[in-house]
Amino acid sequence: MRRWNGWGEATTVVELPAQGAGFLAERLGVGRVLPDATLEEALARVPASRLAAHGLYSIEPHDRLLHARGQSLPDWLALREGAPGLYPDAVAFPDSAGQIRQLLALAQTQDLCLIPYGGGTSVAGHINPPDSVRPVVTVSLARMNRLLDLDEHSLLATFGPGASGPQVESQLRARGYTLGHFPQSWELSTLGGWVASRSSGQQSLRYGRIEQLFAGGTLETFAGPLEIATFPASAAGPDLREVVLGCEGRFGIISQVKVRISALPADERFYGVFLPDWSQALQAIRQLAQARVPLSMLRLSNALETETQLALAGHPQQIAWLEKYLALRGAGVGKCMLTFGVTGNRRQNALSLSQARQHLKAFGGVFTGTLLGKKWAQNRFRFPYLRENLWNAGYVVDTLETATDWSNVDNLLERIEQSLRAALAAQGEQVHVFTHLSHVYGEGSSIYTTYVFRPAADYPATLARWQALKHAASQTIVDNGGTISHQHGVGKDHAAYLLREKGALAIDTLQALSRHFDPAGRLNPGTLLQE
Ligand SMILES: Cc1cc2nc3c(=O)[nH]c(=O)nc-3n(C[C@H](O)[C@H](O)[C@H](O)COP(=O)(O)OP(=O)(O)OC[C@H]3O[C@@H](n4cnc5c(N)ncnc54)[C@H](O)[C@@H]3O)c2cc1C
């Protein structure tokens, strides 16, 4: 069963090792534990719905609570307190495009707002109900999760939009294929959500981001269905897939998604390498990306993330042994951990591995084989579960991300980290901040920063701490040549920063598209574009 107030399956627990807890206590002080509300307490706070019961949706408090928030830190705090504040008046679970159209029609006759909802894994406030005089219906696509068509000649698969990562992969794997899209939220996020929020998977180096995988489909809008045919390529004017990608439920509800798939790879391996310092590591991976060495994933942790990961890994004796070995080989204090993968057939993979090893060696890279790579692969979807036990130990963790050109990566990364470290200084609070680069391109890279801090004395004050941190980092990003999001999207949390990034004409253009598809502004108001 899915946790109602946290991440993932309730039965999956990732422990915080004693060494990890000690490491955080040294940096941040002893943790502060805030009391959690029970499910019963949270349910008792759900107000009466403004809608009467209807065959197309549920007005049950349980459904409304479970669809009230996503997975951002403010969402986490609201759910832990048992007080999301705003709730959808109803939750619909359509099982066909026909039912989605009925819901659009009902929204017009009953003056409703609709919020398309995939897996609810948004970390930017995308699916939180607006404070609206109109009743709000959240439209969960969970029942539309099937593989509808497989064109094996063209390697195209058509899915319902609500297929989660495991549902996409299990239906494709049974036929010998993969989509290859593995965001860290893979267990719960959905194909429609990935498209609507321009998601990026951990192996985007091989398979591409969702933009490259999304071939076409249907968007149900108030102006009628927008059908996007698939072509291998087309010069027939602007590509309307770009209207659907990143629309964040503002222009319509995606009812069908066609994706480009691949045959399952014969061979896949992940490896660990330690580089002696950040400046050499950065140069090494930039050149690796620009040389187009065919790797399937690459993740470079800065020195503090490397140190933190080793501390949180548990197994202190093995880690001490590894550190001794690395120091002897020239990767001591300041070392940076790189994980990379090769995916394909054995011959290609052997060649890619040897190219990568040779290249990294020239930068002082110490190759440690597959052990750390295997651990990364085993735990790739488990890290978010650690948030639970960090919270129980009295610490809050959040992440933020951006992308910029190589010439600005180091500068922007440093500024983001500094802005976070300084944001709670007036309160005398330390913030533990570390970063990795995990999506690299010829021209630049994503920057993914994690920050850990202590809750304040109560929930509102803790939220205020987060707001100070988030604002400091977001303003730093847009003021210093970064995009407000490389992969998490805009939602409500980033909407205020979009104008600075895109400019007034671009925002007007997006507003015009929204009015075109949704003249009365019923779809997900406040997300992507501020009201
Ligand atoms: C622990 C964790 C790890 C994460 N890791 C990654 C990562 O590695 N890469 C990454 O890209 N993101 C990541 N995310 C963010 C999140 O998972 C992505 O934004 C994901 O694409 C959201 O998918 P979803 O199905 O949960 O959509 P939701 O959260 O339900 O919705 C997101 C947006 O899409 C819209 N939407 C959803 N379905 C439809 C539809 N059918 N039609 C129209 N609009 C729709 C919603 O209205 C909303 O605006 C992570 C989140 C968490 C909590």
Ligand as a Chemical Component Dictionary entry (heavy atoms), coordinates in Angstrom:
data_LIG
# 
_chem_comp.id                   LIG 
_chem_comp.type                 NON-POLYMER 
_chem_comp.pdbx_formal_charge   0 
_chem_comp.three_letter_code    LIG 
# 
loop_
_chem_comp_atom.comp_id 
_chem_comp_atom.atom_id 
_chem_comp_atom.alt_atom_id 
_chem_comp_atom.type_symbol 
_chem_comp_atom.charge 
_chem_comp_atom.model_Cartn_x 
_chem_comp_atom.model_Cartn_y 
_chem_comp_atom.model_Cartn_z 
_chem_comp_atom.pdbx_ordinal 
LIG C1  C1  C 0 11.449 10.978 -5.281  1  
LIG C2  C2  C 0 11.261 11.675 -6.585  2  
LIG C3  C3  C 0 12.198 11.528 -7.585  3  
LIG C4  C4  C 0 12.019 12.174 -8.809  4  
LIG N1  N1  N 0 12.933 11.978 -9.805  5  
LIG C5  C5  C 0 12.737 12.533 -11.016 6  
LIG C6  C6  C 0 13.651 12.273 -12.091 7  
LIG O1  O1  O 0 14.618 11.523 -11.946 8  
LIG N2  N2  N 0 13.399 12.859 -13.275 9  
LIG C7  C7  C 0 12.309 13.661 -13.476 10 
LIG O2  O2  O 0 12.113 14.130 -14.589 11 
LIG N3  N3  N 0 11.445 13.933 -12.479 12 
LIG C8  C8  C 0 11.617 13.383 -11.267 13 
LIG N4  N4  N 0 10.732 13.635 -10.249 14 
LIG C9  C9  C 0 9.598  14.550 -10.483 15 
LIG C10 C10 C 0 8.326  13.851 -11.011 16 
LIG O3  O3  O 0 8.372  12.477 -10.773 17 
LIG C11 C11 C 0 8.169  14.120 -12.487 18 
LIG O4  O4  O 0 7.842  15.488 -12.677 19 
LIG C12 C12 C 0 7.124  13.252 -13.188 20 
LIG O5  O5  O 0 7.221  13.488 -14.563 21 
LIG C13 C13 C 0 5.701  13.507 -12.723 22 
LIG O6  O6  O 0 4.900  12.440 -13.199 23 
LIG P1  P1  P 0 3.512  12.079 -12.520 24 
LIG O7  O7  O 0 2.892  11.022 -13.340 25 
LIG O8  O8  O 0 3.688  11.775 -11.095 26 
LIG O9  O9  O 0 2.714  13.429 -12.722 27 
LIG P2  P2  P 0 1.922  14.303 -11.662 28 
LIG O10 O10 O 0 2.813  14.676 -10.546 29 
LIG O11 O11 O 0 0.652  13.636 -11.331 30 
LIG O12 O12 O 0 1.606  15.581 -12.563 31 
LIG C14 C14 C 0 2.646  16.404 -13.027 32 
LIG C15 C15 C 0 2.050  17.432 -14.008 33 
LIG O13 O13 O 0 1.636  16.764 -15.182 34 
LIG C16 C16 C 0 0.242  16.962 -15.424 35 
LIG N5  N5  N 0 -0.298 15.704 -15.942 36 
LIG C17 C17 C 0 -0.155 14.468 -15.435 37 
LIG N6  N6  N 0 -0.782 13.573 -16.217 38 
LIG C18 C18 C 0 -1.332 14.276 -17.226 39 
LIG C19 C19 C 0 -2.126 13.923 -18.352 40 
LIG N7  N7  N 0 -2.462 12.674 -18.635 41 
LIG N8  N8  N 0 -2.541 14.923 -19.172 42 
LIG C20 C20 C 0 -2.199 16.212 -18.951 43 
LIG N9  N9  N 0 -1.455 16.596 -17.905 44 
LIG C21 C21 C 0 -1.026 15.633 -17.056 45 
LIG C22 C22 C 0 -0.346 17.361 -14.083 46 
LIG O14 O14 O 0 -1.500 18.167 -14.240 47 
LIG C23 C23 C 0 0.799  18.133 -13.468 48 
LIG O15 O15 O 0 0.803  19.467 -13.907 49 
LIG C24 C24 C 0 10.891 13.011 -9.011  50 
LIG C25 C25 C 0 9.938  13.144 -7.993  51 
LIG C26 C26 C 0 10.121 12.488 -6.789  52 
LIG C27 C27 C 0 9.089  12.637 -5.727  53 
# 
loop_
_chem_comp_bond.comp_id 
_chem_comp_bond.atom_id_1 
_chem_comp_bond.atom_id_2 
_chem_comp_bond.value_order 
_chem_comp_bond.pdbx_ordinal 
LIG C1  C2  SING 1  
LIG C2  C3  SING 2  
LIG C2  C26 DOUB 3  
LIG C3  C4  DOUB 4  
LIG C4  N1  SING 5  
LIG C4  C24 SING 6  
LIG N1  C5  DOUB 7  
LIG C5  C6  SING 8  
LIG C5  C8  SING 9  
LIG C6  O1  DOUB 10 
LIG C6  N2  SING 11 
LIG N2  C7  SING 12 
LIG C7  O2  DOUB 13 
LIG C7  N3  SING 14 
LIG N3  C8  DOUB 15 
LIG C8  N4  SING 16 
LIG N4  C9  SING 17 
LIG N4  C24 SING 18 
LIG C9  C10 SING 19 
LIG C10 O3  SING 20 
LIG C10 C11 SING 21 
LIG C11 O4  SING 22 
LIG C11 C12 SING 23 
LIG C12 O5  SING 24 
LIG C12 C13 SING 25 
LIG C13 O6  SING 26 
LIG O6  P1  SING 27 
LIG P1  O7  DOUB 28 
LIG P1  O8  SING 29 
LIG P1  O9  SING 30 
LIG O9  P2  SING 31 
LIG P2  O10 DOUB 32 
LIG P2  O11 SING 33 
LIG P2  O12 SING 34 
LIG O12 C14 SING 35 
LIG C14 C15 SING 36 
LIG C15 O13 SING 37 
LIG C15 C23 SING 38 
LIG O13 C16 SING 39 
LIG C16 N5  SING 40 
LIG C16 C22 SING 41 
LIG N5  C17 SING 42 
LIG N5  C21 SING 43 
LIG C17 N6  DOUB 44 
LIG N6  C18 SING 45 
LIG C18 C19 SING 46 
LIG C18 C21 DOUB 47 
LIG C19 N7  SING 48 
LIG C19 N8  DOUB 49 
LIG N8  C20 SING 50 
LIG C20 N9  DOUB 51 
LIG N9  C21 SING 52 
LIG C22 O14 SING 53 
LIG C22 C23 SING 54 
LIG C23 O15 SING 55 
LIG C24 C25 DOUB 56 
LIG C25 C26 SING 57 
LIG C26 C27 SING 58 
# 
